[in-house]
Amino acid sequence: MLGLRIPTEYGGAGLDDYRFRFIVLEELARAGAASVNAGISLVDDLVGPYLVDLGTDEQKRRWLPGLCAGTTTAAIAMTEPGAGSDLRGIRTRAVRDGDEWVLNGSKTFITNGGHADLVVVVARTGERQLSLFVVEDGMPGFSRGEPLETMGRRAEAVTELFFDHVRVPAANLLGTEGKGMRHLMERLPTERMRSSAGPFWPEPVTAPHSGSDTAHRVPSTTRDTTARPRPS
Ligand SMILES: Cc1cc2nc3c(=O)[nH]c(=O)nc-3n(C[C@H](O)[C@H](O)[C@H](O)COP(=O)(O)OP(=O)(O)OC[C@H]3O[C@@H](n4cnc5c(N)ncnc54)[C@H](O)[C@@H]3O)c2cc1C
């Protein structure tokens, strides 16, 4: 079930037809396993495809087998306190220094942020340029906030992430320097499509006096954009 769209040589199933993925999404949603669905989605719909499409051979060999085996967890970090729908507001910055990039900034609302081994981080590398970097757990200067208090799906550990002079090897640049926005725009439609399967609910909940079975389906997931740190 994990890594359906990742080539077999890296441990995936190599299935390009997205309908297979959609069946998995819908069946997990039917079972009410919303957080499991999101975790798998980060491999199959988000980080996996970024690595397959944009990664070097070395990056693919290094990270894809663990994602397919379920031993590596991943996240993608775009959103910032001042950059949500409009990613042009991103202020996290990466500056090249020899064979490394020095990353500074913060992200918020990051699904899997609390436990991801790999985080694809979107950062500004020029006045009008964004680039993608793979930040790995344990890199000095990389830290995480407490899980935010969401209305549900708490296994996803949605958190803030902080980058304080994180030295990211140049080998962890994902895709082409300065083409980060294009890389995102090419892949976000699939992510949005998979989001449509998440709220699927098996038993229609019919409002009183309603003549329709389907018009009042209740989403199994709710996005709480007012989330705040969860009390311990
Ligand atoms: C549970 C959860 C998990 C998340 N996981 C991740 C993740 O893993 N990685 C990640 O990067 N982000 C994640 N996000 C962040 C999510 O992608 C953002 O919340 C989303 O992009 C919207 O940004 P915002 O909350 O800043 O809202 P805003 O951008 O401030 O938008 C607020 C409202 O204004 C509307 N709006 C905005 N701009 C316009 C406009 N120009 N014209 C008309 N209407 C407009 C929007 O449609 C929305 O209704 C997550 C969020 C939640 C709640």
The ligand as a MOL file (V3000), in Angstrom:
LIG
                    3D

  0  0  0     0  0            999 V3000
M  V30 BEGIN CTAB
M  V30 COUNTS 53 58 0 0 0
M  V30 BEGIN ATOM
M  V30 1 C -4.1530 20.5650 9.7150 0
M  V30 2 C -3.2790 21.3080 8.7520 0
M  V30 3 C -2.1930 20.6790 8.1620 0
M  V30 4 C -1.3660 21.3850 7.2870 0
M  V30 5 N -0.2670 20.7580 6.7400 0
M  V30 6 C 0.6010 21.4820 6.0160 0
M  V30 7 C 1.8220 20.8930 5.5440 0
M  V30 8 O 2.0870 19.7030 5.7520 0
M  V30 9 N 2.7010 21.6760 4.8830 0
M  V30 10 C 2.4490 22.9840 4.6230 0
M  V30 11 O 3.2870 23.6370 4.0090 0
M  V30 12 N 1.2910 23.5750 5.0250 0
M  V30 13 C 0.3830 22.8500 5.7220 0
M  V30 14 N -0.7770 23.4420 6.1510 0
M  V30 15 C -1.0120 24.8320 5.8540 0
M  V30 16 C -2.0420 25.0320 4.7560 0
M  V30 17 O -1.4970 24.6560 3.5330 0
M  V30 18 C -2.4370 26.5000 4.8300 0
M  V30 19 O -3.2600 26.6500 5.9640 0
M  V30 20 C -3.1120 26.9630 3.5820 0
M  V30 21 O -2.1800 27.0910 2.5500 0
M  V30 22 C -3.8280 28.3150 3.7760 0
M  V30 23 O -2.9420 29.2370 4.2940 0
M  V30 24 P -3.3580 30.1350 5.5580 0
M  V30 25 O -3.8340 29.2290 6.6610 0
M  V30 26 O -2.2220 31.0600 5.8670 0
M  V30 27 O -4.6120 30.9600 5.0770 0
M  V30 28 P -4.6070 32.2850 4.2230 0
M  V30 29 O -3.6650 32.1750 3.0670 0
M  V30 30 O -4.4290 33.4510 5.1400 0
M  V30 31 O -6.0880 32.2570 3.6690 0
M  V30 32 C -7.2090 32.4920 4.5490 0
M  V30 33 C -8.4670 32.5100 3.7170 0
M  V30 34 O -8.3950 33.5720 2.7400 0
M  V30 35 C -8.5760 33.0400 1.4290 0
M  V30 36 N -7.6870 33.7530 0.5060 0
M  V30 37 C -6.3550 33.8600 0.6010 0
M  V30 38 N -5.8590 34.6070 -0.4050 0
M  V30 39 C -6.9230 34.9660 -1.1520 0
M  V30 40 C -7.0620 35.7430 -2.3270 0
M  V30 41 N -6.0150 36.3060 -2.9430 0
M  V30 42 N -8.3170 35.9270 -2.8200 0
M  V30 43 C -9.3920 35.3930 -2.2120 0
M  V30 44 N -9.3110 34.6410 -1.0770 0
M  V30 45 C -8.0970 34.4370 -0.5530 0
M  V30 46 C -8.2130 31.5630 1.5150 0
M  V30 47 O -8.8830 30.7980 0.5210 0
M  V30 48 C -8.6970 31.2170 2.9130 0
M  V30 49 O -10.0720 30.9270 2.9140 0
M  V30 50 C -1.6430 22.7500 6.9900 0
M  V30 51 C -2.7490 23.3840 7.5670 0
M  V30 52 C -3.5510 22.6860 8.4410 0
M  V30 53 C -4.7140 23.4150 9.0550 0
M  V30 END ATOM
M  V30 BEGIN BOND
M  V30 1 1 1 2
M  V30 2 1 2 3
M  V30 3 2 2 52
M  V30 4 2 3 4
M  V30 5 1 4 5
M  V30 6 1 4 50
M  V30 7 2 5 6
M  V30 8 1 6 7
M  V30 9 1 6 13
M  V30 10 2 7 8
M  V30 11 1 7 9
M  V30 12 1 9 10
M  V30 13 2 10 11
M  V30 14 1 10 12
M  V30 15 2 12 13
M  V30 16 1 13 14
M  V30 17 1 14 15
M  V30 18 1 14 50
M  V30 19 1 15 16
M  V30 20 1 16 17
M  V30 21 1 16 18
M  V30 22 1 18 19
M  V30 23 1 18 20
M  V30 24 1 20 21
M  V30 25 1 20 22
M  V30 26 1 22 23
M  V30 27 1 23 24
M  V30 28 2 24 25
M  V30 29 1 24 26
M  V30 30 1 24 27
M  V30 31 1 27 28
M  V30 32 2 28 29
M  V30 33 1 28 30
M  V30 34 1 28 31
M  V30 35 1 31 32
M  V30 36 1 32 33
M  V30 37 1 33 34
M  V30 38 1 33 48
M  V30 39 1 34 35
M  V30 40 1 35 36
M  V30 41 1 35 46
M  V30 42 1 36 37
M  V30 43 1 36 45
M  V30 44 2 37 38
M  V30 45 1 38 39
M  V30 46 1 39 40
M  V30 47 2 39 45
M  V30 48 1 40 41
M  V30 49 2 40 42
M  V30 50 1 42 43
M  V30 51 2 43 44
M  V30 52 1 44 45
M  V30 53 1 46 47
M  V30 54 1 46 48
M  V30 55 1 48 49
M  V30 56 2 50 51
M  V30 57 1 51 52
M  V30 58 1 52 53
M  V30 END BOND
M  V30 END CTAB
M  END
